[in-house]
Amino acid sequence: MTDLGLTHVALAVRDVDRSVAFYASYAAMELVHERTDPETGHRVVWLSDLSRPFVIVLVQSGEDPRPLGGINHLGVALASRDDVDERCARARSEDREVLGPLDSGPPVGYWAIIVDPDGHNLELSHGQFVGLAVDEHR
């Protein structure tokens, strides 16, 4: 089998285990691959939600990561507005930076940003029209 299309996004992180725990908790992702890069000695992990052949690659960095901040983010769709609300409440209780939730109506939907341990933005949403737009384009 050959992979085709968009397969991954790679992010530099300081602490791989801390980032794996964050994405497991907030994006329902699990570890599907792990190795140590032979050239740098840094850990590299692949995380997936197992819904499609796509992973987030987390690469341990000896430098401060350049975070996906501002408008830059990873987007994860959730099953309900309540799921967005619950994860935002949990993030706030853990003293994480949270924006929202906000309701921007169609096609953006109900969304929030939770900042990961390295400053990367994770958007959680419900009701975005991504799947519909792709299906209509086919």
PyRosetta script that sets phi, psi and omega in degrees:
from pyrosetta import init, pose_from_sequence

init()
pose = pose_from_sequence("MTDLGLTHVALAVRDVDRSVAFYASYAAMELVHERTDPETGHRVVWLSDLSRPFVIVLVQSGEDPRPLGGINHLGVALASRDDVDERCARARSEDREVLGPLDSGPPVGYWAIIVDPDGHNLELSHGQFVGLAVDEHR")
pose.set_psi(1, 136.1)
pose.set_omega(1, 177.5)
pose.set_phi(2, -111.9)
pose.set_psi(2, 132.8)
pose.set_omega(2, 176.2)
pose.set_phi(3, -73.1)
pose.set_psi(3, 139.4)
pose.set_omega(3, 176.1)
pose.set_phi(4, -130.9)
pose.set_psi(4, 150.4)
pose.set_omega(4, 176.8)
pose.set_phi(5, 79.6)
pose.set_psi(5, -168.2)
pose.set_omega(5, -178.2)
pose.set_phi(6, -68.2)
pose.set_psi(6, 120.6)
pose.set_omega(6, -175.0)
pose.set_phi(7, -112.3)
pose.set_psi(7, -24.0)
pose.set_omega(7, -175.7)
pose.set_phi(8, -164.8)
pose.set_psi(8, 164.0)
pose.set_omega(8, 167.9)
pose.set_phi(9, -129.0)
pose.set_psi(9, 135.4)
pose.set_omega(9, -179.4)
pose.set_phi(10, -109.2)
pose.set_psi(10, 137.0)
pose.set_omega(10, 179.1)
pose.set_phi(11, -128.8)
pose.set_psi(11, 136.2)
pose.set_omega(11, 172.3)
pose.set_phi(12, -79.8)
pose.set_psi(12, 137.7)
pose.set_omega(12, 178.8)
pose.set_phi(13, -137.1)
pose.set_psi(13, 154.4)
pose.set_omega(13, 178.0)
pose.set_phi(14, -82.0)
pose.set_psi(14, -43.3)
pose.set_omega(14, -174.2)
pose.set_phi(15, -127.2)
pose.set_psi(15, 103.5)
pose.set_omega(15, -174.9)
pose.set_phi(16, -59.3)
pose.set_psi(16, -46.3)
pose.set_omega(16, -177.0)
pose.set_phi(17, -61.7)
pose.set_psi(17, -41.8)
pose.set_omega(17, 178.3)
pose.set_phi(18, -62.7)
pose.set_psi(18, -40.8)
pose.set_omega(18, 179.8)
pose.set_phi(19, -71.1)
pose.set_psi(19, -39.0)
pose.set_omega(19, 175.9)
pose.set_phi(20, -59.3)
pose.set_psi(20, -44.0)
pose.set_omega(20, 179.1)
pose.set_phi(21, -62.8)
pose.set_psi(21, -41.0)
pose.set_omega(21, 179.0)
pose.set_phi(22, -60.7)
pose.set_psi(22, -51.6)
pose.set_omega(22, -176.6)
pose.set_phi(23, -70.7)
pose.set_psi(23, -27.8)
pose.set_omega(23, 173.0)
pose.set_phi(24, -66.2)
pose.set_psi(24, -43.1)
pose.set_omega(24, -176.7)
pose.set_phi(25, -72.8)
pose.set_psi(25, -43.2)
pose.set_omega(25, -171.8)
pose.set_phi(26, -99.8)
pose.set_psi(26, -23.2)
pose.set_omega(26, -178.0)
pose.set_phi(27, -120.5)
pose.set_psi(27, 8.5)
pose.set_omega(27, 178.8)
pose.set_phi(28, 52.8)
pose.set_psi(28, 41.6)
pose.set_omega(28, -179.7)
pose.set_phi(29, -102.5)
pose.set_psi(29, 151.7)
pose.set_omega(29, 178.4)
pose.set_phi(30, -131.8)
pose.set_psi(30, 157.8)
pose.set_omega(30, -178.7)
pose.set_phi(31, -70.0)
pose.set_psi(31, 123.7)
pose.set_omega(31, 177.6)
pose.set_phi(32, -117.1)
pose.set_psi(32, -10.2)
pose.set_omega(32, 179.1)
pose.set_phi(33, -161.6)
pose.set_psi(33, 143.1)
pose.set_omega(33, 177.0)
pose.set_phi(34, -148.7)
pose.set_psi(34, 140.5)
pose.set_omega(34, 176.9)
pose.set_phi(35, -157.5)
pose.set_psi(35, 171.1)
pose.set_omega(35, 171.5)
pose.set_phi(36, -111.4)
pose.set_psi(36, 126.7)
pose.set_omega(36, 179.5)
pose.set_phi(37, -66.0)
pose.set_psi(37, 123.2)
pose.set_omega(37, -175.4)
pose.set_phi(38, -66.6)
pose.set_psi(38, -25.5)
pose.set_omega(38, -178.8)
pose.set_phi(39, -80.8)
pose.set_psi(39, -40.6)
pose.set_omega(39, -174.7)
pose.set_phi(40, -103.0)
pose.set_psi(40, -21.7)
pose.set_omega(40, -174.1)
pose.set_phi(41, 78.5)
pose.set_psi(41, 5.8)
pose.set_omega(41, -179.3)
pose.set_phi(42, -85.7)
pose.set_psi(42, 146.9)
pose.set_omega(42, 175.6)
pose.set_phi(43, -73.9)
pose.set_psi(43, 143.7)
pose.set_omega(43, 176.0)
pose.set_phi(44, -131.9)
pose.set_psi(44, 128.9)
pose.set_omega(44, 177.6)
pose.set_phi(45, -129.0)
pose.set_psi(45, 151.8)
pose.set_omega(45, 174.1)
pose.set_phi(46, -114.0)
pose.set_psi(46, 131.7)
pose.set_omega(46, 177.7)
pose.set_phi(47, -117.4)
pose.set_psi(47, 141.5)
pose.set_omega(47, 178.6)
pose.set_phi(48, -142.3)
pose.set_psi(48, 151.3)
pose.set_omega(48, 171.7)
pose.set_phi(49, -91.7)
pose.set_psi(49, 2.7)
pose.set_omega(49, 176.3)
pose.set_phi(50, 65.4)
pose.set_psi(50, 13.6)
pose.set_omega(50, -179.8)
pose.set_phi(51, -89.0)
pose.set_psi(51, -17.9)
pose.set_omega(51, -179.3)
pose.set_phi(52, -162.7)
pose.set_psi(52, 165.1)
pose.set_omega(52, 179.3)
pose.set_phi(53, -77.7)
pose.set_psi(53, 75.5)
pose.set_omega(53, -179.9)
pose.set_phi(54, -145.8)
pose.set_psi(54, 137.5)
pose.set_omega(54, 179.5)
pose.set_phi(55, -132.0)
pose.set_psi(55, 156.4)
pose.set_omega(55, 164.9)
pose.set_phi(56, -99.0)
pose.set_psi(56, 125.0)
pose.set_omega(56, 177.9)
pose.set_phi(57, -96.6)
pose.set_psi(57, 122.6)
pose.set_omega(57, 176.2)
pose.set_phi(58, -106.6)
pose.set_psi(58, 123.4)
pose.set_omega(58, -177.1)
pose.set_phi(59, -115.9)
pose.set_psi(59, 119.5)
pose.set_omega(59, 176.6)
pose.set_phi(60, -60.9)
pose.set_psi(60, 131.8)
pose.set_omega(60, -177.2)
pose.set_phi(61, -120.7)
pose.set_psi(61, 139.7)
pose.set_omega(61, 174.9)
pose.set_phi(62, -80.7)
pose.set_psi(62, -10.5)
pose.set_omega(62, 179.4)
pose.set_phi(63, -110.7)
pose.set_psi(63, 167.5)
pose.set_omega(63, 174.0)
pose.set_phi(64, -66.2)
pose.set_psi(64, 128.6)
pose.set_omega(64, 178.3)
pose.set_phi(65, -63.1)
pose.set_psi(65, 151.0)
pose.set_omega(65, 172.0)
pose.set_phi(66, -93.7)
pose.set_psi(66, 99.2)
pose.set_omega(66, -169.4)
pose.set_phi(67, -70.9)
pose.set_psi(67, 153.2)
pose.set_omega(67, 169.3)
pose.set_phi(68, -75.7)
pose.set_psi(68, 89.5)
pose.set_omega(68, -179.0)
pose.set_phi(69, -113.0)
pose.set_psi(69, -175.6)
pose.set_omega(69, -178.6)
pose.set_phi(70, 61.8)
pose.set_psi(70, -131.9)
pose.set_omega(70, 179.6)
pose.set_phi(71, -76.3)
pose.set_psi(71, -16.7)
pose.set_omega(71, -178.5)
pose.set_phi(72, -71.8)
pose.set_psi(72, 133.8)
pose.set_omega(72, -178.3)
pose.set_phi(73, -165.7)
pose.set_psi(73, 164.5)
pose.set_omega(73, 167.0)
pose.set_phi(74, -99.1)
pose.set_psi(74, 137.5)
pose.set_omega(74, -178.0)
pose.set_phi(75, -112.6)
pose.set_psi(75, 131.9)
pose.set_omega(75, 178.9)
pose.set_phi(76, -128.1)
pose.set_psi(76, 125.2)
pose.set_omega(76, 177.6)
pose.set_phi(77, -85.8)
pose.set_psi(77, 137.0)
pose.set_omega(77, 178.1)
pose.set_phi(78, -113.8)
pose.set_psi(78, 164.4)
pose.set_omega(78, -173.5)
pose.set_phi(79, -72.2)
pose.set_psi(79, -24.0)
pose.set_omega(79, -175.6)
pose.set_phi(80, -155.5)
pose.set_psi(80, 163.3)
pose.set_omega(80, 173.6)
pose.set_phi(81, -62.5)
pose.set_psi(81, -37.1)
pose.set_omega(81, 178.5)
pose.set_phi(82, -59.5)
pose.set_psi(82, -37.4)
pose.set_omega(82, 177.4)
pose.set_phi(83, -63.4)
pose.set_psi(83, -41.8)
pose.set_omega(83, 176.8)
pose.set_phi(84, -61.7)
pose.set_psi(84, -47.9)
pose.set_omega(84, -179.8)
pose.set_phi(85, -59.5)
pose.set_psi(85, -44.5)
pose.set_omega(85, -177.6)
pose.set_phi(86, -63.0)
pose.set_psi(86, -44.2)
pose.set_omega(86, -177.9)
pose.set_phi(87, -69.6)
pose.set_psi(87, -35.2)
pose.set_omega(87, 176.2)
pose.set_phi(88, -65.6)
pose.set_psi(88, -43.6)
pose.set_omega(88, 178.7)
pose.set_phi(89, -62.3)
pose.set_psi(89, -42.5)
pose.set_omega(89, 178.9)
pose.set_phi(90, -64.0)
pose.set_psi(90, -42.7)
pose.set_omega(90, 179.4)
pose.set_phi(91, -62.1)
pose.set_psi(91, -42.8)
pose.set_omega(91, 178.5)
pose.set_phi(92, -63.4)
pose.set_psi(92, -39.3)
pose.set_omega(92, 179.8)
pose.set_phi(93, -66.9)
pose.set_psi(93, -21.2)
pose.set_omega(93, 176.9)
pose.set_phi(94, -96.0)
pose.set_psi(94, 12.1)
pose.set_omega(94, -180.0)
pose.set_phi(95, 59.4)
pose.set_psi(95, 34.7)
pose.set_omega(95, 174.1)
pose.set_phi(96, -88.3)
pose.set_psi(96, 153.8)
pose.set_omega(96, 176.6)
pose.set_phi(97, -75.7)
pose.set_psi(97, 128.6)
pose.set_omega(97, -177.2)
pose.set_phi(98, -133.7)
pose.set_psi(98, 135.7)
pose.set_omega(98, 170.3)
pose.set_phi(99, -115.1)
pose.set_psi(99, 123.7)
pose.set_omega(99, 177.9)
pose.set_phi(100, 98.1)
pose.set_psi(100, -163.8)
pose.set_omega(100, 9.5)
pose.set_phi(101, -72.1)
pose.set_psi(101, 152.2)
pose.set_omega(101, 178.1)
pose.set_phi(102, -128.1)
pose.set_psi(102, 148.1)
pose.set_omega(102, 175.8)
pose.set_phi(103, -111.5)
pose.set_psi(103, 108.1)
pose.set_omega(103, -178.2)
pose.set_phi(104, -99.8)
pose.set_psi(104, 7.3)
pose.set_omega(104, -179.8)
pose.set_phi(105, 66.3)
pose.set_psi(105, 177.6)
pose.set_omega(105, 180.0)
pose.set_phi(106, -65.1)
pose.set_psi(106, 145.6)
pose.set_omega(106, -1.0)
pose.set_phi(107, -91.3)
pose.set_psi(107, 3.8)
pose.set_omega(107, -174.4)
pose.set_phi(108, -79.1)
pose.set_psi(108, -39.3)
pose.set_omega(108, 176.7)
pose.set_phi(109, 80.7)
pose.set_psi(109, -155.9)
pose.set_omega(109, -177.2)
pose.set_phi(110, -98.3)
pose.set_psi(110, 123.7)
pose.set_omega(110, -171.2)
pose.set_phi(111, -149.3)
pose.set_psi(111, 162.4)
pose.set_omega(111, 176.8)
pose.set_phi(112, -152.8)
pose.set_psi(112, 159.3)
pose.set_omega(112, 175.5)
pose.set_phi(113, -116.1)
pose.set_psi(113, 131.7)
pose.set_omega(113, 171.6)
pose.set_phi(114, -120.2)
pose.set_psi(114, 130.3)
pose.set_omega(114, -177.6)
pose.set_phi(115, -88.1)
pose.set_psi(115, 128.9)
pose.set_omega(115, -178.1)
pose.set_phi(116, -78.0)
pose.set_psi(116, 175.5)
pose.set_omega(116, -174.9)
pose.set_phi(117, -59.9)
pose.set_psi(117, -19.5)
pose.set_omega(117, -179.5)
pose.set_phi(118, -105.6)
pose.set_psi(118, 5.9)
pose.set_omega(118, 178.1)
pose.set_phi(119, 93.2)
pose.set_psi(119, 4.6)
pose.set_omega(119, 175.9)
pose.set_phi(120, -76.7)
pose.set_psi(120, 140.5)
pose.set_omega(120, -179.9)
pose.set_phi(121, -88.9)
pose.set_psi(121, 128.4)
pose.set_omega(121, 173.6)
pose.set_phi(122, -111.2)
pose.set_psi(122, 118.6)
pose.set_omega(122, 175.8)
pose.set_phi(123, -93.9)
pose.set_psi(123, 129.5)
pose.set_omega(123, 172.4)
pose.set_phi(124, -109.3)
pose.set_psi(124, 132.7)
pose.set_omega(124, -175.7)
pose.set_phi(125, -142.2)
pose.set_psi(125, 162.4)
pose.set_omega(125, 170.7)
pose.set_phi(126, -141.1)
pose.set_psi(126, 133.5)
pose.set_omega(126, 174.5)
pose.set_phi(127, 88.4)
pose.set_psi(127, 17.0)
pose.set_omega(127, 172.8)
pose.set_phi(128, -77.7)
pose.set_psi(128, 158.0)
pose.set_omega(128, -175.0)
pose.set_phi(129, -103.0)
pose.set_psi(129, 30.2)
pose.set_omega(129, -177.2)
pose.set_phi(130, -61.4)
pose.set_psi(130, -53.0)
pose.set_omega(130, -179.0)
pose.set_phi(131, -61.0)
pose.set_psi(131, -41.8)
pose.set_omega(131, 178.6)
pose.set_phi(132, -62.6)
pose.set_psi(132, -44.7)
pose.set_omega(132, -179.9)
pose.set_phi(133, -62.9)
pose.set_psi(133, -41.5)
pose.set_omega(133, 179.0)
pose.set_phi(134, -66.9)
pose.set_psi(134, -45.5)
pose.set_omega(134, 179.1)
pose.set_phi(135, -60.5)
pose.set_psi(135, -41.0)
pose.set_omega(135, 179.9)
pose.set_phi(136, -68.0)
pose.set_psi(136, -27.0)
pose.set_omega(136, -179.0)
pose.set_phi(137, -79.7)
pose.set_psi(137, -23.2)
pose.set_omega(137, -177.1)
pose.set_phi(138, -66.9)
pose.dump_pdb("model.pdb")
